[in-house]
Amino acid sequence: MIGAGSRLDNLVQIGHNVVLGRCCIIVAQAAIAGSTILEDFVQVGGQAALDGHLKIGRGARIGAQAGVMRDVPSGVEVAGSPAQPKREFFRQVATLMRLARRQE
């Protein structure tokens, strides 16, 4: 079921029994496995993948190339694989970059 006002880009894969709420945006090569529920106003970035039987809360934002394996609460932004809160993901990336510079 696809809610009113939702937009799907090209090469998006939607599994069986998936429910998209109103005004969801799913873009470029994103994939949603079966029986996942996306509440209203969810945004899914390009090449993101969502595991089956999940609940993605209202207004959640899934970053590009994220690998979502757990439920995402309403209004939360996640990134990375496995998906985690966006701020934590970018903090880890910054730490890795600092460690790489020390090795040079």
C-alpha positions as CSV (number, residue, x, y, z in Angstrom):
1,M,0.0,0.0,0.0
2,I,1.4,3.4,-1.0
3,G,0.0,6.5,0.8
4,A,-1.3,9.6,-0.8
5,G,1.4,12.1,-1.9
6,S,4.3,9.6,-1.6
7,R,7.0,9.8,-4.3
8,L,9.1,6.9,-5.6
9,D,12.2,7.5,-7.7
10,N,13.6,5.1,-10.4
11,L,15.0,1.7,-9.5
12,V,13.2,1.5,-6.1
13,Q,12.4,-2.0,-4.9
14,I,9.3,-2.4,-2.6
15,G,8.8,-5.9,-1.1
16,H,5.5,-7.7,-0.3
17,N,3.2,-6.3,2.4
18,V,5.1,-3.0,2.7
19,V,3.0,-0.1,3.8
20,L,4.1,3.5,2.9
21,G,2.4,6.3,4.8
22,R,1.4,9.6,3.3
23,C,4.0,11.9,1.7
24,C,7.0,9.5,1.9
25,I,10.0,10.0,-0.4
26,I,12.0,7.0,-1.6
27,V,14.8,7.7,-4.1
28,A,17.4,6.1,-6.4
29,Q,18.0,2.4,-5.9
30,A,16.5,2.1,-2.4
31,A,15.1,-1.2,-1.4
32,I,12.5,-2.1,1.3
33,A,12.1,-5.7,2.3
34,G,8.7,-7.3,3.0
35,S,6.3,-6.4,5.7
36,T,8.1,-3.1,6.7
37,I,5.9,-0.2,7.7
38,L,7.0,3.4,6.9
39,E,4.8,5.9,8.7
40,D,3.9,9.4,7.2
41,F,6.7,11.7,5.9
42,V,9.6,9.3,6.0
43,Q,12.5,10.0,3.6
44,V,14.8,7.3,2.3
45,G,18.1,8.2,0.6
46,G,19.6,6.6,-2.5
47,Q,20.9,3.0,-2.3
48,A,19.6,2.6,1.3
49,A,18.3,-0.8,2.2
50,L,15.7,-1.6,4.9
51,D,15.4,-5.1,6.3
52,G,12.0,-6.8,6.6
53,H,9.4,-6.5,9.4
54,L,10.6,-3.1,10.6
55,K,8.7,0.0,11.7
56,I,10.1,3.3,10.6
57,G,8.5,6.2,12.6
58,R,6.8,9.3,11.3
59,G,9.3,11.8,9.8
60,A,12.3,9.6,10.1
61,R,15.1,10.2,7.7
62,I,17.3,7.3,6.3
63,G,20.6,8.5,4.8
64,A,22.0,7.3,1.5
65,Q,23.6,3.9,1.5
66,A,22.3,3.2,5.0
67,G,21.7,-0.4,6.1
68,V,18.6,-0.4,8.4
69,M,18.3,-3.6,10.4
70,R,16.3,-2.2,13.4
71,D,13.2,-0.1,13.9
72,V,13.7,3.7,13.6
73,P,11.8,5.9,16.0
74,S,9.8,8.9,14.8
75,G,11.9,12.0,13.8
76,V,15.3,10.2,14.0
77,E,17.9,10.6,11.3
78,V,20.1,7.5,10.7
79,A,23.1,6.9,8.5
80,G,25.7,4.2,7.9
81,S,25.7,0.4,7.8
82,P,24.5,-0.8,10.2
83,A,22.3,2.3,10.5
84,Q,22.8,4.4,13.6
85,P,21.9,8.0,14.6
86,K,23.4,10.4,12.1
87,R,25.5,12.3,14.6
88,E,27.2,9.2,16.0
89,F,27.9,7.9,12.5
90,F,29.7,11.1,11.4
91,R,31.6,11.3,14.7
92,Q,32.9,7.8,14.0
93,V,33.9,8.8,10.5
94,A,35.8,11.9,11.8
95,T,37.6,9.7,14.4
96,L,38.7,7.3,11.7
97,M,40.0,10.2,9.5
98,R,42.0,11.6,12.5
99,L,43.5,8.2,13.2
100,A,44.4,7.7,9.5
101,R,46.3,11.1,9.5
102,R,48.3,10.1,12.5
103,Q,49.5,7.0,10.7
104,E,51.1,9.1,7.9
